[in-house]
């Protein structure tokens, strides 16, 4: 931070400017700003955006869940116990008879003889011990590292009485474990889909803006065609065309490609407009006179000049991909079981009767809301921090 010292006769100490970046050792704040690289200016601006910092923390937390899902989830995504269908959430206790010890109370069930509906109550005479780094189902972390320890789980293992911290679904799956495992698919489809759309948008928009003429006309007519088609019916039609016999991985790839085919048009328009304005700039003319090839001019000189905007646009596109996958899966036209995603889990919410008796089935929707808000806050912060007119 810069410090301005007022004259001594005024009796006032140093005045600190709260919004100025911290000066490096031996360098004043104004000098630090003048010599700072672009990425450091963006970081200083980003740190002042409180919601963006909160969004960054939440986003990193969700991706940590996705990466280490096997270890962090109490059970595997396929573990179930049909005897505990729609079991309600259990409260986790931390003190047992005056001593430290985690546990949850067991269940008691009563079946209505007429409707056969189960009513669950807490059995305070039956304690299920819970421990950290509990031994449970075997897994391979990252598909390579074998293990059987879970961050938290019942001490008696998966074959003992269950632990449902946020409840169970109609098949007796642990909803917490399914949400954690579903984060991997839902968050990765956003990254993969946006990456494909990003490449298409940058390449086609860059070629359109750099060369102009007939090439620009053909590409822009294609962009207008995709933008004129109603998005949701096109998604539904393309997703319905996916063969139902395809396995989970093929279907995952197909949904990703379908989403990418729609999401690239806006970025292509923006990149085209930037290239149209940049190709007449002096630094592009100098590079051309110097004998630089066209690919070098595009990728070495023109694209880096607005890379900050591209990063912000990339971040803001991920929530749209997540919402699109969730919508398709909710309607039964996207990913399907046994694949676990937030959209697949929300299919349970189509049964109004089930939701009325088990409202915790809506929690996957809450995770979607949190993830989308965090990514939007993060993207807004990046966009504001990357604005060159604010530095």
ZIWONOR-V225377 format. One line per field, one symbol per residue. psi: psi as a letter, one per 30 degrees, with the letter a starting at -180 (. if undefined). A space follows every 50 residues. Layout:
# ZIWONOR-V225377
psi: ???
This chain:
# ZIWONOR-V225377
psi: kkkjjlkfffgkakkkjffklkklkgkleeeeeefkleeeeeeeeeffje eeeeeeeeeeeeeeeeeheeefkellffkljffhkhklkkkkkfkjhglk kkllkalkkkkkfefgkkkklkjffjkjkklkhkkbklljkggejklgkk eklkfglffakljiegllaffgkjeeeeeeefeeeeeefeeeeeeeeeee eeeeeeeeeeeabeeeeeeeeeeeeeffkkeeeeeeeeeffkkffkleee eeeeeeeeeefeffeeeeeeeeeeeeeffglefeeeeeefgkleeeeeff eeeffheeeeeeeeeffeeeeeeeeeeeeefggbklkgkjleeeefffff jeeeeefiffffeeeeeeeeeeeeeeeeeeeeeeffjfff.
